[in-house]
Amino acid sequence: MTRLVRRRPPLTYYTPYCIFPFLKPLEIPMTTERLVRIIAGMFVLLSLGLGLPGSPVFVNQNFLWFTAFVGANLLQSGFSCFCPLEIVLKKLGVKSASQAA
């Protein structure tokens, strides 16, 4: 018995329905808005890990300035709708939420 395999589109998140059987296999497109949140969250966690003295990967406290920069950029992009990372992602071909729907 042959099984048909669907090709997955690029930058698509699939729910972990193998781990949680009550979830349906949903295809959630990875949009610029979601990627900005994911990347900003990774940068904040990374810079906190590198900047806090109690962290096992502590390097220098000046990494906390990067945390402040990411937070300030998220704050201003919420008001002005200008985000440099979103511009870069659109040039790389990632669709926004309005285009993906």
N, C-alpha and C positions, 0 to 999 in steps of 0.2 A: 504494500500500500504506500503510495507516494504521498508526500505531504507538501502542500503549497506553502512556500515561504514568502511572506510579504517583505518588500524592501522598505526599510525605515527611512523616512525623510531626515535630512540632517538637522541637528539642533532640536531634537524632540525629546521631551522627558516622558518616560513611561512609568506609570505608578507601579509600585512593587507588589503586584497582585500575587506573585508566587509566595511571598512572605505572609501577606495578609489576604487570605482567600476571599474575604468578604468584599474586597475592592474589585471593581470592574477594571479591565485593562483600558485605561483612558490614555489617549495621546494628548499631551499638553504641549503646545508649541513653545519653544524657548524664544521669547521676544526680547527686544532691547530693554524694556522696563524690568523684566525679571533678571536679565543678565547684569544690569547695573546694580540691582539690590544684592545679588549673589557676590559680585566682585567687590562691592563696597564692604559687605560683611566680612569677606575674607581678608581684605586689607586692614580693617579695624582689628579683627582678632589677631592677625599676624603682627601688627605694629604694637598692640598691647602686650603680646607675648615677648616681643623683643625689647620693650621699653620698661616693663615693670620689674623692679629689683627682685621680687620674690619668684619670678618665673624661672623655670629650668633652662630656658633658652635666652636669658637676659643678655643683651649686648650693651645698650647705652640708653639712658633716659631720654635722649633726644628723639627717639622713635615715637614718643608720645606726641610730638608736634605733627607727625604724619597722621595720627589718629584725629587730632583736632582739625587738620586740613580736610580729611575725608568727611568728617561731620559737618564742617562749614560748607563744603561743596554740596553735600546732600541738602542742607538747609536752604542754600541759595537756589538750587535747582528746583526745589519745591515751590518757590515763589516766582522764579523767572522762567522756568521751563528751559533753561540752558544748561546742558550737561555735556562736557567735553567727551566723556566716555561714550555717551549715546551717539554722538556725531561719528566717532571712530567706528562703533559697531554698525551703524547704518552704512558707512562706506565699505565695510567688510561684507555687506550683503545680508545682515540680520534684519528681519522684518520687525516693525513695531506691532503693538497689540491690535491696532486698527487695521493693519494690512494683513495680519495673520488670520483674522476672523473671516 
